[in-house]
Every structure is written in structure tokens, then in C-alpha cells.
């Protein structure tokens, strides 16, 4: 379940809001992590600088009995990210937060962090698209190590 602050809800339902909601993403790397904000200006948040980059992030739906999968589409304006994705052997992590920037410049975290892994990556000259999932399928993971069958546990049946 996702929660949002009361002030954030008020801003969402206002006809003319003063605050803006921004999505920030972190791609932790062994060297320098990549940090982007879906805006046209740089953002300073928690002591980190987020570079402006257009991207479209779709939150995973809240559906029972199905592993949540998000989606992200990034502008492919520089080849650095594609070169990084080509060079790694394991799926990269992606951390997503939704923040609210108030009119006075104060930043409030509203939703997140969501921790994902890049999966099913496709790209072309203009964009990079990826499904975001988890390292393992925890929804379909067995709950116990043993199977309770009449052969193994005759006293139960």
C-alpha cells in the first residue's frame, strides 16, 4: 500500500497547486551512482545532485497474487547508460522516490523508496525502455521446504 502525506493530497486535489511532484531515480554503481530527476533543472536532495532527464515512470499496480512490475522509459540523450547496461552481467538496481517540491524550495519525500532491478531492456536511438522487477519471484516462492502429501505425512490425512 502506498501512502502520501495530507499536504501532498491537498496539493493533488487543488485546482492550482503551488507544489510540484517529481520522480527521482538512483542507479547505484560501483563507481559513481547515476542520479536523475524528471525535471528541466538540477535538484539537490539529501546531499546528492540529481541531473535533469526526461523519463516516464509507471508505478506497479496493486494487484493480488501477481508480482508487481513497474516500467520506465528514459530519453536516450547520452550513450553512457546504454554502455553501462551492456557492460554489466547482473541486472542493475534502480531506486525510485516520489518527492514534492514546495513553493519555498523545501523538498518532502512522499512515496518510496521502491527498489527494483532492470529487466527486459530495449532501446533505440531516442529512448531506453525497461521493465522493473525484483531479483526473484517472491509471490510464487514456496512457503515451506516440505510437501505435505499422504505418502510423507500419513498422520495428517
N, C-alpha and C positions, 0 to 999 in steps of 0.2 A: 504494500500500500504506500502511495506517495502522499506526503503532506506538504502543505505550503502555509506560510505564516498568514495571520489575519490581515496584516498590512499589505501583503502580496495579493491576497484575494481581493481586497478593496481596490487595488490598482488594476487588477484584471477586469473588474466589473465597471470601472469608471468609463464614462464616455470619452473624456480627455484626461489621460493619465500623465503624471509628471515623471514617473519612474519608467525605466526600460528593463526588460528581461533579456539577458544574454546567456548564451551557452558557451562554456569554456571547456576545452579538452586538453588533456595532458597525455603525451605518449612517452612514457619513461624509457630511456635508452641507457646503455652502459656509459656512454659519454655524456653529452648534454641532452636533456629531455627536450622534446618539442612541445611547445605550448601555443595554442591558438584560441582566439576569441572570435565569435561571429559578429564582427563589428568593422567599422572602417578606420578605427583608431586603436593604438596600443592600449593595453589595460594593465595596471599594476594591481595585483591581488595576492595577498599572503606572502609578500616579499618576492613574487615572481612576475616576470614580464610576459604577457600574452600578446603574440603578434596577431594583427588583423588578418583574417582569412574568411572568405565566404564559404560556408558549408551548411548543409541541411541535415539535421539530426532528428530522427524519429524515435521517440521513446518506445520501449517494448510494451505491448498491450498486457493488461492484467487479465490473463486467461487461465482458468484452472486446467490442470493436467497437461500443460504444454510448456515446454521450456521457452522462456522469454528470449526473443531475438529482436535486437534493435537494428537500425540501418543508418548509415552515414554516407553522405555524398559530399566530397571535398572538391573545391576548384583545383585543377591541376596546373597551377601557375608556375610552380618550380619543380624540377625533377628530383629534388632531394628526398622527398618522402617515398617516391617510387623506387629510387635506388636503395633506400634503407629496407623497404619491404622485399625487394629482390634478394638482398644480401643475408637476411635472417633465415634461420632454419626452423625456428619455432614461432608460433603466432605472437605478434606484438600485443602488449597490453594497451588499453585505452581507458582513461579515467574521465568521466563526464560529470560536470556540475552545471546546474542552472542557477544563475545569480540574478539579483535585482540591483541595478544601479539607480540610486535615488537622485533627485534633482540637485542635491547639495554635494554629490560625488561620493557619498557613503555607499559601500557595497555590502549587500546582505546575501548570504547563501540561502537559497530557497529549497532546492531539491538536489540530492546527491550526497556523496559521490556514488556513481554507478561504475563498477569495474567490469570491463569487457575484454574480450580477445578479438582481434581482427580475424574474420573468416570469410571465405568466398569473395576474394578481392578481384575486382575488374577495373580496368582503367583504359582511357583513350587519351587523345591529345588535349581534351578540355576538362575532364573530370576523373576522379577516382571514387569508386563506389564500393562499399564493403558492408557485409552483414556483420553484426557484432553479437557474439555469443559467449559461451562460457567454455572453459577448458574441458569439462566433462559434462555429460548429460545427467545432472543430479535428479531430475524428475523421474527418470526411468531406472535409477540406481536401485538395486535390491536392498531391502531393509534388513534382512538377516543373512547370515552366511550359510544357513542350512535350509533345505526344503523340507517341509513337514508333510511327508507322504505316509500312507498306511504301512509301507514296507519299512521305512526308517523309524517311525514313531507309532507302533501299533496301539499303544495305550490311549492315544488321542482319538482313535476312530472306532 
